[in-house]
Amino acid sequence: MAGLAIRTRGLVHIYHAEGHDVAALSGIDLDVGAGEMVGLLGPSGSGKSTLMSLLAGIFRPSAGKVFVGDAELSTSPPRDLDRLRGTEVGLMLQGADRNLLPHATPADNVRFAQRQARRAGRTVPDPAEVLDGLGLAEHADQPLGRLTPGLLQLAAVAVAVSTRPGLLLCDEPTSQLDHAARDRVLAALAHVNRTYGTTVVLVTHDPEVARVLPRTVTIRDGRIGGEGRSGEEYAVVTADGFLPLLGHARDRLPPGTLVRLHEVGDHFELRAEPHEEDPA
């Protein structure tokens, strides 16, 4: 399976709470190329996990469109979404225990995850091959209770990629792991991306994880607030002309500050207008 591209246009998601509505996403335009590895960054409550659920077809957007490969998830019937998640889209929830059958071995977990793909007539790799590729061959038949947190997370990766999906979505795959286990999980995800061409999108709060990813997308207040490329962060102009402030500029330019955009040669500069003193 080749990697699957992602495209969202005008993506809005509203949670209906008692007495009021909350907009978790407010017009997300995102493009991820087939075979990319991208991290989603942002503070808690910014909309990262909501975006992941929309990309997996678990939620339907309140407005806008979501495309994974050739499939438009916003209009696909539930049966097609179930098939997509069982064959072409791998999903890792936060916490290894949410992805694994607790009383089964890693090999049994992989076989269980492959059932829908096998019923659909799709050729899937042998569980031993999946586990060996992630460095779990010697643990294939061990009870999960004997595995370290890092090995359990690798087993969760194995389950998510058991059908060789074109897209792998991971919610905080390195949370609560020590540095060695974190690096091993990241290496496993990079192996899946590099070896099989799988598109990988992962949510992370860890700045050390973000630094090693080839591309990051920062979500702030339900919008794309910036992108990182090779360690450099860039603001992103949205389709409606919204330009977020990055880093320390958000602290130095409080709400209400007047900012002027100046064209200087072949580039632009932002200049804050001085505050007028209140009349005595």
MIDOSE-1310 file (N, C-alpha, C; in nm, 2 decimals, decimal comma, always signed):
residues 280
magl	+0,08/-0,12/+0,00/+0,00/+0,00/+0,00/+0,09/+0,12/+0,00; +0,07/+0,21/-0,10/+0,14/+0,34/-0,10/+0,08/+0,43/+0,00; +0,15/+0,54/+0,03/+0,10/+0,63/+0,13/-0,02/+0,71/+0,08; -0,11/+0,75/+0,17/-0,23/+0,82/+0,13/-0,21/+0,97/+0,17
airt	-0,25/+1,05/+0,08/-0,24/+1,20/+0,10/-0,36/+1,24/+0,18; -0,35/+1,35/+0,25/-0,46/+1,41/+0,33/-0,48/+1,55/+0,28; -0,61/+1,59/+0,27/-0,65/+1,72/+0,23/-0,77/+1,76/+0,31; -0,77/+1,87/+0,38/-0,89/+1,93/+0,44/-0,91/+2,07/+0,39
rglv	-1,04/+2,11/+0,38/-1,08/+2,24/+0,33/-1,19/+2,30/+0,42; -1,16/+2,41/+0,48/-1,26/+2,48/+0,56/-1,32/+2,39/+0,67; -1,23/+2,31/+0,74/-1,28/+2,21/+0,83/-1,32/+2,28/+0,96; -1,44/+2,26/+1,00/-1,50/+2,31/+1,12/-1,56/+2,20/+1,20
hiyh	-1,54/+2,20/+1,34/-1,60/+2,10/+1,42/-1,65/+2,17/+1,55; -1,78/+2,15/+1,58/-1,84/+2,21/+1,69/-1,89/+2,11/+1,78; -1,86/+2,12/+1,91/-1,91/+2,03/+2,01/-2,03/+2,10/+2,08; -2,14/+2,03/+2,08/-2,27/+2,08/+2,14/-2,27/+2,05/+2,28
aegh	-2,25/+2,15/+2,37/-2,25/+2,13/+2,51/-2,38/+2,19/+2,57; -2,42/+2,15/+2,69/-2,54/+2,20/+2,75/-2,54/+2,35/+2,76; -2,63/+2,42/+2,69/-2,64/+2,56/+2,71/-2,55/+2,64/+2,61; -2,45/+2,58/+2,55/-2,36/+2,65/+2,46/-2,29/+2,56/+2,37
dvaa	-2,24/+2,61/+2,26/-2,16/+2,53/+2,16/-2,01/+2,58/+2,17; -1,92/+2,48/+2,14/-1,78/+2,51/+2,15/-1,72/+2,47/+2,01; -1,65/+2,56/+1,95/-1,59/+2,54/+1,82/-1,45/+2,49/+1,85; -1,43/+2,35/+1,83/-1,29/+2,30/+1,85/-1,20/+2,33/+1,73
lsgi	-1,25/+2,33/+1,61/-1,18/+2,36/+1,49/-1,25/+2,47/+1,41; -1,18/+2,57/+1,36/-1,24/+2,69/+1,30/-1,19/+2,72/+1,16; -1,20/+2,62/+1,07/-1,16/+2,65/+0,93/-1,02/+2,60/+0,90; -0,99/+2,47/+0,92/-0,86/+2,41/+0,90/-0,84/+2,37/+0,75
dldv	-0,74/+2,43/+0,69/-0,70/+2,39/+0,55/-0,56/+2,33/+0,57; -0,55/+2,20/+0,55/-0,43/+2,12/+0,57/-0,40/+2,03/+0,45; -0,28/+2,02/+0,41/-0,24/+1,93/+0,30/-0,12/+1,85/+0,36; -0,13/+1,72/+0,35/-0,02/+1,63/+0,39/+0,00/+1,54/+0,27
gage	+0,12/+1,54/+0,21/+0,15/+1,46/+0,09/+0,16/+1,32/+0,13; +0,14/+1,23/+0,03/+0,15/+1,09/+0,05/+0,30/+1,06/+0,08; +0,31/+0,98/+0,19/+0,45/+0,94/+0,24/+0,51/+1,04/+0,33; +0,45/+1,15/+0,37/+0,51/+1,24/+0,46/+0,50/+1,19/+0,60
mvgl	+0,58/+1,25/+0,69/+0,57/+1,22/+0,84/+0,56/+1,36/+0,90; +0,45/+1,38/+0,97/+0,41/+1,51/+1,02/+0,37/+1,51/+1,16; +0,41/+1,60/+1,24/+0,37/+1,61/+1,38/+0,27/+1,72/+1,40; +0,16/+1,70/+1,48/+0,07/+1,80/+1,52/+0,10/+1,85/+1,66
lgps	+0,12/+1,98/+1,67/+0,16/+2,04/+1,80/+0,05/+2,13/+1,84; +0,06/+2,18/+1,97/-0,03/+2,28/+2,02/-0,07/+2,25/+2,16; -0,11/+2,35/+2,23/-0,15/+2,33/+2,37/-0,27/+2,24/+2,39; -0,30/+2,19/+2,51/-0,42/+2,11/+2,53/-0,54/+2,19/+2,50
gsgk	-0,64/+2,13/+2,44/-0,76/+2,20/+2,40/-0,76/+2,28/+2,27; -0,64/+2,27/+2,20/-0,63/+2,34/+2,08/-0,70/+2,28/+1,96; -0,74/+2,15/+1,97/-0,81/+2,09/+1,86/-0,73/+1,98/+1,79; -0,61/+1,94/+1,84/-0,53/+1,84/+1,78/-0,60/+1,70/+1,77
stlm	-0,65/+1,66/+1,89/-0,71/+1,52/+1,89/-0,84/+1,52/+1,81; -0,91/+1,64/+1,81/-1,03/+1,64/+1,73/-1,00/+1,63/+1,58; -0,89/+1,69/+1,54/-0,85/+1,68/+1,40/-0,81/+1,54/+1,37; -0,75/+1,47/+1,46/-0,71/+1,33/+1,44/-0,84/+1,24/+1,42
slla	-0,94/+1,27/+1,51/-1,06/+1,19/+1,50/-1,13/+1,21/+1,37; -1,12/+1,33/+1,31/-1,19/+1,36/+1,19/-1,11/+1,30/+1,07; -0,98/+1,29/+1,08/-0,90/+1,23/+0,98/-0,92/+1,08/+0,98; -0,95/+1,02/+1,09/-0,98/+0,88/+1,11/-1,13/+0,84/+1,07
gifr	-1,21/+0,94/+1,05/-1,35/+0,92/+1,02/-1,43/+0,88/+1,14; -1,38/+0,90/+1,26/-1,45/+0,88/+1,38/-1,56/+0,98/+1,41; -1,52/+1,11/+1,38/-1,62/+1,22/+1,39/-1,65/+1,27/+1,24; -1,76/+1,33/+1,23/-1,80/+1,39/+1,10/-1,79/+1,54/+1,13
psag	-1,73/+1,62/+1,03/-1,71/+1,76/+1,06/-1,85/+1,83/+1,06; -1,85/+1,94/+1,13/-1,97/+2,03/+1,13/-1,98/+2,10/+1,00; -1,87/+2,13/+0,93/-1,86/+2,19/+0,80/-1,73/+2,16/+0,74; -1,72/+2,18/+0,61/-1,59/+2,15/+0,54/-1,58/+2,01/+0,49
kvfv	-1,46/+1,98/+0,44/-1,44/+1,85/+0,37/-1,31/+1,79/+0,42; -1,31/+1,66/+0,43/-1,19/+1,58/+0,47/-1,16/+1,47/+0,36; -1,05/+1,48/+0,30/-1,01/+1,37/+0,20/-0,89/+1,29/+0,25; -0,90/+1,16/+0,25/-0,79/+1,07/+0,27/-0,78/+0,99/+0,15
gdae	-0,67/+1,01/+0,07/-0,66/+0,95/-0,06/-0,77/+1,00/-0,14; -0,84/+0,91/-0,21/-0,96/+0,95/-0,29/-1,09/+0,95/-0,22; -1,09/+0,92/-0,09/-1,21/+0,91/-0,02/-1,24/+1,04/+0,05; -1,37/+1,09/+0,03/-1,41/+1,21/+0,11/-1,49/+1,16/+0,23
lsts	-1,42/+1,17/+0,35/-1,48/+1,11/+0,47/-1,60/+1,18/+0,52; -1,62/+1,31/+0,48/-1,73/+1,39/+0,53/-1,86/+1,34/+0,47; -1,86/+1,26/+0,36/-1,98/+1,21/+0,30/-1,98/+1,06/+0,29; -1,88/+0,99/+0,34/-1,88/+0,85/+0,32/-1,97/+0,78/+0,42
pprd	-2,04/+0,68/+0,38/-2,13/+0,61/+0,48/-2,05/+0,53/+0,58; -2,11/+0,51/+0,70/-2,04/+0,44/+0,81/-1,97/+0,31/+0,77; -2,03/+0,23/+0,68/-1,97/+0,10/+0,64/-1,84/+0,13/+0,57; -1,83/+0,23/+0,49/-1,71/+0,26/+0,42/-1,60/+0,31/+0,51
ldrl	-1,64/+0,39/+0,61/-1,55/+0,44/+0,71/-1,49/+0,32/+0,79; -1,58/+0,23/+0,83/-1,53/+0,11/+0,90/-1,43/+0,03/+0,82; -1,46/+0,01/+0,69/-1,36/-0,06/+0,61/-1,23/+0,02/+0,59; -1,24/+0,15/+0,58/-1,12/+0,23/+0,57/-1,03/+0,21/+0,69
rgte	-1,09/+0,22/+0,81/-1,01/+0,20/+0,93/-0,96/+0,06/+0,95; -1,03/-0,04/+0,89/-0,98/-0,18/+0,90/-0,88/-0,22/+0,80; -0,86/-0,13/+0,70/-0,76/-0,17/+0,60/-0,66/-0,07/+0,56; -0,70/+0,06/+0,54/-0,61/+0,16/+0,48/-0,57/+0,26/+0,58
vglm	-0,63/+0,28/+0,70/-0,60/+0,38/+0,80/-0,57/+0,31/+0,93; -0,45/+0,32/+0,98/-0,41/+0,27/+1,11/-0,43/+0,38/+1,22; -0,48/+0,35/+1,33/-0,51/+0,44/+1,44/-0,45/+0,40/+1,57; -0,36/+0,48/+1,63/-0,31/+0,45/+1,76/-0,37/+0,55/+1,86
lqga	-0,45/+0,51/+1,95/-0,50/+0,60/+2,06/-0,39/+0,62/+2,16; -0,41/+0,72/+2,24/-0,31/+0,75/+2,35/-0,32/+0,65/+2,46; -0,20/+0,59/+2,49/-0,20/+0,49/+2,59/-0,20/+0,35/+2,53; -0,09/+0,27/+2,55/-0,08/+0,14/+2,48/-0,20/+0,05/+2,52
drnl	-0,25/+0,06/+2,64/-0,36/-0,03/+2,68/-0,49/-0,01/+2,61; -0,51/+0,11/+2,55/-0,63/+0,13/+2,47/-0,62/+0,07/+2,33; -0,51/+0,02/+2,29/-0,49/-0,04/+2,16/-0,47/-0,19/+2,16; -0,46/-0,25/+2,28/-0,42/-0,39/+2,29/-0,52/-0,47/+2,36
lpha	-0,54/-0,60/+2,33/-0,62/-0,69/+2,40/-0,53/-0,74/+2,52; -0,57/-0,71/+2,64/-0,48/-0,73/+2,76/-0,43/-0,87/+2,78; -0,51/-0,97/+2,75/-0,48/-1,11/+2,78/-0,43/-1,19/+2,66; -0,39/-1,12/+2,56/-0,33/-1,18/+2,44/-0,19/-1,14/+2,42
tpad	-0,11/-1,22/+2,34/+0,03/-1,19/+2,31/+0,03/-1,08/+2,20; +0,15/-1,02/+2,18/+0,16/-0,93/+2,06/+0,12/-0,99/+1,93; +0,16/-1,12/+1,91/+0,13/-1,19/+1,79/-0,03/-1,20/+1,77; -0,09/-1,24/+1,88/-0,24/-1,25/+1,88/-0,30/-1,12/+1,86
nvrf	-0,25/-1,01/+1,91/-0,31/-0,88/+1,89/-0,30/-0,84/+1,74; -0,19/-0,87/+1,68/-0,17/-0,84/+1,54/-0,27/-0,92/+1,45; -0,28/-1,05/+1,48/-0,38/-1,13/+1,41/-0,52/-1,08/+1,42; -0,56/-1,04/+1,54/-0,69/-0,99/+1,57/-0,71/-0,86/+1,49
aqrq	-0,61/-0,77/+1,48/-0,63/-0,65/+1,41/-0,64/-0,67/+1,26; -0,59/-0,78/+1,21/-0,59/-0,81/+1,06/-0,72/-0,88/+1,02; -0,81/-0,91/+1,11/-0,93/-0,99/+1,07/-1,01/-0,92/+0,96; -1,04/-0,79/+0,98/-1,13/-0,73/+0,88/-1,07/-0,72/+0,74
arra	-0,93/-0,70/+0,74/-0,87/-0,69/+0,61/-0,87/-0,83/+0,54; -0,85/-0,93/+0,62/-0,85/-1,07/+0,57/-0,99/-1,10/+0,51; -1,09/-1,06/+0,58/-1,23/-1,09/+0,54/-1,26/-1,01/+0,41; -1,19/-0,90/+0,39/-1,21/-0,82/+0,27/-1,13/-0,87/+0,15
grtv	-1,06/-0,98/+0,18/-0,98/-1,04/+0,07/-0,84/-0,97/+0,05; -0,80/-0,89/+0,14/-0,67/-0,82/+0,13/-0,56/-0,90/+0,18; -0,45/-0,90/+0,11/-0,33/-0,97/+0,15/-0,26/-0,89/+0,26; -0,24/-0,95/+0,37/-0,17/-0,89/+0,49/-0,04/-0,96/+0,52
pdpa	+0,05/-0,90/+0,58/+0,18/-0,97/+0,62/+0,16/-1,06/+0,73; +0,25/-1,16/+0,74/+0,25/-1,25/+0,86/+0,28/-1,17/+0,99; +0,21/-1,20/+1,10/+0,23/-1,13/+1,22/+0,38/-1,13/+1,26; +0,45/-1,24/+1,24/+0,59/-1,25/+1,27/+0,67/-1,15/+1,20
evld	+0,63/-1,12/+1,07/+0,70/-1,03/+0,99/+0,68/-0,88/+1,04; +0,56/-0,86/+1,08/+0,52/-0,72/+1,14/+0,60/-0,70/+1,26; +0,60/-0,79/+1,35/+0,67/-0,78/+1,48/+0,82/-0,77/+1,47; +0,88/-0,85/+1,38/+1,02/-0,85/+1,35/+1,07/-0,72/+1,30
glgl	+0,99/-0,66/+1,21/+1,03/-0,53/+1,16/+1,03/-0,42/+1,26; +0,96/-0,44/+1,37/+0,96/-0,34/+1,48/+1,05/-0,38/+1,60; +1,13/-0,49/+1,58/+1,22/-0,53/+1,69/+1,15/-0,61/+1,80; +1,04/-0,67/+1,77/+0,96/-0,74/+1,87/+0,96/-0,89/+1,85
aeha	+1,04/-0,94/+1,77/+1,04/-1,09/+1,73/+1,05/-1,17/+1,86; +1,14/-1,14/+1,95/+1,16/-1,23/+2,07/+1,05/-1,21/+2,17; +0,96/-1,11/+2,15/+0,85/-1,09/+2,25/+0,72/-1,13/+2,19; +0,72/-1,19/+2,07/+0,59/-1,21/+1,99/+0,49/-1,29/+2,07
dqpl	+0,54/-1,39/+2,15/+0,44/-1,48/+2,22/+0,45/-1,46/+2,37; +0,50/-1,35/+2,42/+0,50/-1,33/+2,56/+0,37/-1,26/+2,60; +0,32/-1,29/+2,72/+0,21/-1,21/+2,77/+0,24/-1,06/+2,79; +0,14/-0,98/+2,76/+0,16/-0,84/+2,77/+0,21/-0,79/+2,90
grlt	+0,17/-0,86/+3,01/+0,20/-0,82/+3,14/+0,35/-0,83/+3,17; +0,43/-0,90/+3,09/+0,57/-0,91/+3,10/+0,65/-0,81/+3,03; +0,58/-0,73/+2,95/+0,65/-0,63/+2,86/+0,66/-0,49/+2,93; +0,77/-0,42/+2,90/+0,79/-0,29/+2,96/+0,70/-0,19/+2,89
pgll	+0,68/-0,07/+2,94/+0,59/+0,03/+2,87/+0,64/+0,06/+2,73; +0,77/+0,06/+2,71/+0,82/+0,09/+2,57/+0,79/-0,02/+2,48; +0,80/-0,15/+2,52/+0,76/-0,26/+2,44/+0,61/-0,27/+2,41; +0,53/-0,23/+2,51/+0,39/-0,23/+2,49/+0,35/-0,13/+2,39
qlaa	+0,42/-0,01/+2,39/+0,39/+0,09/+2,29/+0,43/+0,04/+2,15; +0,54/-0,03/+2,14/+0,58/-0,09/+2,01/+0,48/-0,19/+1,96; +0,43/-0,27/+2,06/+0,32/-0,37/+2,02/+0,20/-0,29/+1,97; +0,17/-0,17/+2,03/+0,05/-0,09/+1,98/+0,08/-0,04/+1,84
vava	+0,21/-0,01/+1,81/+0,25/+0,03/+1,67/+0,22/-0,08/+1,58; +0,27/-0,20/+1,62/+0,25/-0,32/+1,53/+0,10/-0,35/+1,50; +0,02/-0,33/+1,60/-0,13/-0,35/+1,57/-0,18/-0,25/+1,47; -0,13/-0,12/+1,49/-0,18/-0,01/+1,40/-0,13/-0,03/+1,26
vstr	-0,02/-0,09/+1,24/+0,04/-0,11/+1,10/+0,02/-0,25/+1,05; -0,06/-0,33/+1,12/-0,07/-0,48/+1,09/-0,12/-0,50/+0,95; -0,19/-0,41/+0,89/-0,25/-0,43/+0,75/-0,17/-0,35/+0,65; -0,05/-0,29/+0,69/+0,03/-0,21/+0,60/-0,06/-0,09/+0,55
pgll	-0,11/-0,01/+0,64/-0,20/+0,10/+0,60/-0,13/+0,21/+0,52; -0,21/+0,28/+0,44/-0,15/+0,39/+0,37/-0,13/+0,52/+0,46; -0,21/+0,52/+0,57/-0,21/+0,63/+0,66/-0,20/+0,58/+0,81; -0,11/+0,63/+0,89/-0,10/+0,59/+1,03/-0,12/+0,72/+1,11
lcde	-0,22/+0,72/+1,20/-0,25/+0,83/+1,29/-0,22/+0,79/+1,43; -0,14/+0,87/+1,50/-0,09/+0,83/+1,63/-0,12/+0,95/+1,73; -0,19/+0,92/+1,83/-0,22/+1,03/+1,93/-0,12/+1,01/+2,05; -0,02/+1,10/+2,06/+0,08/+1,10/+2,17/+0,14/+0,96/+2,19
ptsq	+0,21/+0,91/+2,08/+0,27/+0,78/+2,09/+0,39/+0,76/+2,18; +0,45/+0,87/+2,23/+0,56/+0,87/+2,31/+0,54/+0,92/+2,45; +0,41/+0,95/+2,49/+0,38/+1,00/+2,62/+0,41/+0,90/+2,73; +0,47/+0,95/+2,84/+0,50/+0,87/+2,96/+0,60/+0,76/+2,94
ldha	+0,69/+0,78/+2,84/+0,80/+0,69/+2,81/+0,93/+0,76/+2,85; +1,02/+0,67/+2,89/+1,16/+0,73/+2,92/+1,22/+0,76/+2,78; +1,34/+0,83/+2,79/+1,40/+0,87/+2,66/+1,44/+0,76/+2,57; +1,49/+0,65/+2,63/+1,53/+0,54/+2,54/+1,41/+0,47/+2,47
ardr	+1,30/+0,46/+2,55/+1,18/+0,40/+2,49/+1,11/+0,49/+2,39; +1,12/+0,62/+2,42/+1,06/+0,72/+2,33/+1,14/+0,71/+2,20; +1,27/+0,71/+2,20/+1,35/+0,71/+2,08/+1,32/+0,58/+2,00; +1,30/+0,47/+2,07/+1,28/+0,34/+2,00/+1,14/+0,35/+1,93
vlaa	+1,04/+0,41/+1,99/+0,91/+0,42/+1,93/+0,92/+0,51/+1,81; +0,99/+0,62/+1,82/+1,01/+0,71/+1,71/+1,08/+0,65/+1,59; +1,18/+0,57/+1,63/+1,25/+0,49/+1,52/+1,16/+0,39/+1,45; +1,07/+0,33/+1,53/+0,98/+0,24/+1,47/+0,88/+0,31/+1,37
lahv	+0,83/+0,43/+1,41/+0,74/+0,50/+1,32/+0,82/+0,55/+1,20; +0,94/+0,59/+1,21/+1,02/+0,63/+1,10/+1,05/+0,51/+1,01; +1,07/+0,39/+1,06/+1,09/+0,27/+0,98/+0,96/+0,24/+0,90; +0,85/+0,25/+0,96/+0,72/+0,23/+0,89/+0,71/+0,33/+0,77
nrty	+0,73/+0,46/+0,80/+0,72/+0,56/+0,70/+0,82/+0,54/+0,59; +0,95/+0,51/+0,62/+1,05/+0,50/+0,52/+1,04/+0,37/+0,44; +1,01/+0,26/+0,51/+1,01/+0,13/+0,44/+0,89/+0,10/+0,36; +0,77/+0,14/+0,41/+0,65/+0,11/+0,34/+0,58/+0,23/+0,27
gttv	+0,64/+0,35/+0,29/+0,58/+0,47/+0,23/+0,46/+0,52/+0,30; +0,43/+0,46/+0,42/+0,31/+0,50/+0,50/+0,32/+0,65/+0,54; +0,21/+0,72/+0,51/+0,20/+0,86/+0,57/+0,17/+0,85/+0,72; +0,25/+0,92/+0,79/+0,24/+0,92/+0,94/+0,21/+1,06/+0,99
vlvt	+0,10/+1,07/+1,07/+0,07/+1,19/+1,14/+0,06/+1,16/+1,29; +0,13/+1,23/+1,37/+0,13/+1,21/+1,51/+0,11/+1,33/+1,59; +0,04/+1,32/+1,70/+0,02/+1,43/+1,79/+0,13/+1,42/+1,90; +0,19/+1,53/+1,94/+0,29/+1,53/+2,04/+0,29/+1,66/+2,12
hdpe	+0,32/+1,65/+2,25/+0,35/+1,77/+2,33/+0,50/+1,79/+2,35; +0,58/+1,69/+2,31/+0,72/+1,68/+2,35/+0,80/+1,76/+2,25; +0,87/+1,87/+2,29/+0,95/+1,95/+2,20/+1,07/+1,87/+2,14; +1,12/+1,77/+2,21/+1,23/+1,69/+2,16/+1,18/+1,60/+2,05
varv	+1,06/+1,55/+2,06/+1,00/+1,48/+1,95/+0,98/+1,57/+1,83; +0,92/+1,69/+1,85/+0,90/+1,78/+1,74/+1,02/+1,81/+1,66; +1,14/+1,83/+1,73/+1,26/+1,87/+1,67/+1,31/+1,77/+1,57; +1,28/+1,64/+1,59/+1,33/+1,54/+1,50/+1,24/+1,51/+1,38
lprt	+1,12/+1,57/+1,38/+1,03/+1,54/+1,27/+1,06/+1,63/+1,16; +1,04/+1,58/+1,03/+1,07/+1,67/+0,92/+0,97/+1,78/+0,90; +0,85/+1,77/+0,95/+0,75/+1,88/+0,94/+0,66/+1,87/+1,06; +0,63/+1,99/+1,11/+0,53/+2,00/+1,22/+0,42/+2,10/+1,18
vtir	+0,30/+2,08/+1,23/+0,19/+2,18/+1,21/+0,14/+2,21/+1,35; +0,14/+2,34/+1,38/+0,09/+2,38/+1,51/-0,06/+2,43/+1,51; -0,14/+2,37/+1,59/-0,28/+2,41/+1,60/-0,30/+2,50/+1,72; -0,36/+2,62/+1,70/-0,38/+2,71/+1,81/-0,53/+2,76/+1,80
dgri	-0,60/+2,75/+1,90/-0,74/+2,80/+1,90/-0,82/+2,75/+1,78; -0,80/+2,63/+1,75/-0,88/+2,57/+1,64/-0,84/+2,61/+1,50; -0,72/+2,67/+1,49/-0,67/+2,71/+1,35/-0,53/+2,66/+1,34; -0,48/+2,66/+1,22/-0,34/+2,63/+1,20/-0,26/+2,76/+1,23
ggeg	-0,17/+2,75/+1,34/-0,10/+2,86/+1,39/+0,04/+2,87/+1,35; +0,09/+2,77/+1,27/+0,23/+2,77/+1,23/+0,27/+2,64/+1,18; +0,39/+2,64/+1,11/+0,45/+2,52/+1,06/+0,60/+2,52/+1,09; +0,65/+2,40/+1,11/+0,79/+2,39/+1,13/+0,85/+2,30/+1,02
rsge	+0,97/+2,35/+0,97/+1,04/+2,28/+0,87/+1,19/+2,28/+0,90; +1,24/+2,16/+0,93/+1,39/+2,15/+0,96/+1,43/+2,23/+1,08; +1,34/+2,24/+1,18/+1,37/+2,31/+1,30/+1,34/+2,46/+1,30; +1,29/+2,51/+1,18/+1,25/+2,65/+1,17/+1,10/+2,66/+1,17
eyav	+1,04/+2,76/+1,25/+0,90/+2,77/+1,26/+0,85/+2,89/+1,17; +0,74/+2,87/+1,10/+0,69/+2,97/+1,01/+0,54/+2,99/+1,04; +0,50/+3,11/+1,03/+0,35/+3,14/+1,03/+0,29/+3,10/+0,90; +0,16/+3,07/+0,90/+0,09/+3,02/+0,78/-0,03/+3,12/+0,76
vtad	-0,03/+3,18/+0,64/-0,15/+3,26/+0,61/-0,26/+3,17/+0,57; -0,38/+3,19/+0,63/-0,49/+3,10/+0,60/-0,57/+3,15/+0,48; -0,66/+3,08/+0,44/-0,74/+3,11/+0,32/-0,82/+3,24/+0,33; -0,85/+3,28/+0,46/-0,93/+3,40/+0,49/-0,83/+3,51/+0,53
gflp	-0,70/+3,50/+0,51/-0,61/+3,60/+0,53/-0,56/+3,61/+0,68; -0,59/+3,52/+0,76/-0,55/+3,52/+0,90/-0,40/+3,48/+0,91; -0,33/+3,57/+0,98/-0,18/+3,54/+1,00/-0,15/+3,54/+1,15; -0,13/+3,42/+1,21/-0,11/+3,41/+1,35/+0,03/+3,46/+1,39
llgh	+0,05/+3,50/+1,52/+0,18/+3,54/+1,57/+0,24/+3,42/+1,63; +0,37/+3,41/+1,62/+0,45/+3,29/+1,67/+0,53/+3,33/+1,79; +0,55/+3,23/+1,88/+0,65/+3,24/+1,99/+0,63/+3,36/+2,07; +0,74/+3,43/+2,10/+0,74/+3,54/+2,19/+0,67/+3,66/+2,14
ardr	+0,64/+3,67/+2,01/+0,57/+3,78/+1,95/+0,43/+3,78/+2,01; +0,37/+3,67/+2,04/+0,23/+3,66/+2,10/+0,23/+3,73/+2,24; +0,35/+3,72/+2,31/+0,35/+3,78/+2,45/+0,38/+3,93/+2,44; +0,46/+3,97/+2,34/+0,50/+4,11/+2,33/+0,40/+4,20/+2,26
lppg	+0,31/+4,13/+2,18/+0,20/+4,21/+2,11/+0,07/+4,16/+2,17; +0,02/+4,23/+2,27/-0,11/+4,18/+2,34/-0,23/+4,21/+2,25; -0,34/+4,15/+2,27/-0,46/+4,17/+2,19/-0,49/+4,32/+2,18; -0,53/+4,37/+2,07/-0,56/+4,51/+2,04/-0,44/+4,59/+1,99
tlvr	-0,32/+4,53/+1,98/-0,21/+4,60/+1,92/-0,23/+4,62/+1,78; -0,20/+4,74/+1,73/-0,21/+4,77/+1,58/-0,08/+4,73/+1,52; -0,08/+4,65/+1,41/+0,04/+4,61/+1,34/+0,02/+4,64/+1,19; +0,13/+4,70/+1,14/+0,13/+4,73/+0,99/+0,23/+4,64/+0,92
lhev	+0,18/+4,60/+0,80/+0,26/+4,51/+0,71/+0,34/+4,60/+0,61; +0,47/+4,60/+0,61/+0,55/+4,68/+0,52/+0,62/+4,59/+0,42; +0,61/+4,63/+0,29/+0,68/+4,56/+0,19/+0,82/+4,62/+0,17; +0,92/+4,54/+0,20/+1,06/+4,59/+0,19/+1,14/+4,50/+0,09
gdhf	+1,16/+4,55/-0,03/+1,22/+4,48/-0,14/+1,14/+4,35/-0,17; +1,20/+4,24/-0,15/+1,14/+4,11/-0,19/+1,08/+4,04/-0,07; +1,06/+4,11/+0,05/+1,00/+4,05/+0,16/+0,92/+4,15/+0,24; +0,84/+4,10/+0,34/+0,76/+4,19/+0,42/+0,81/+4,20/+0,56
elra	+0,78/+4,31/+0,63/+0,81/+4,32/+0,77/+0,68/+4,37/+0,84; +0,66/+4,31/+0,96/+0,55/+4,35/+1,05/+0,61/+4,45/+1,15; +0,54/+4,56/+1,16/+0,58/+4,67/+1,25/+0,46/+4,71/+1,34; +0,48/+4,70/+1,47/+0,37/+4,74/+1,57/+0,37/+4,89/+1,58
ephe	+0,25/+4,94/+1,57/+0,24/+5,09/+1,59/+0,25/+5,12/+1,74; +0,32/+5,23/+1,77/+0,33/+5,27/+1,92/+0,20/+5,30/+1,98; +0,18/+5,27/+2,11/+0,06/+5,30/+2,17/+0,05/+5,45/+2,20; -0,07/+5,51/+2,18/-0,08/+5,65/+2,21/-0,11/+5,67/+2,36
edpa	-0,05/+5,77/+2,41/-0,07/+5,80/+2,55/-0,21/+5,85/+2,58; -0,27/+5,81/+2,68/-0,40/+5,86/+2,72/-0,39/+6,01/+2,75; -0,48/+6,10/+2,71/-0,48/+6,24/+2,74/-0,49/+6,26/+2,89; -0,42/+6,36/+2,94/-0,42/+6,39/+3,08/-0,55/+6,45/+3,12
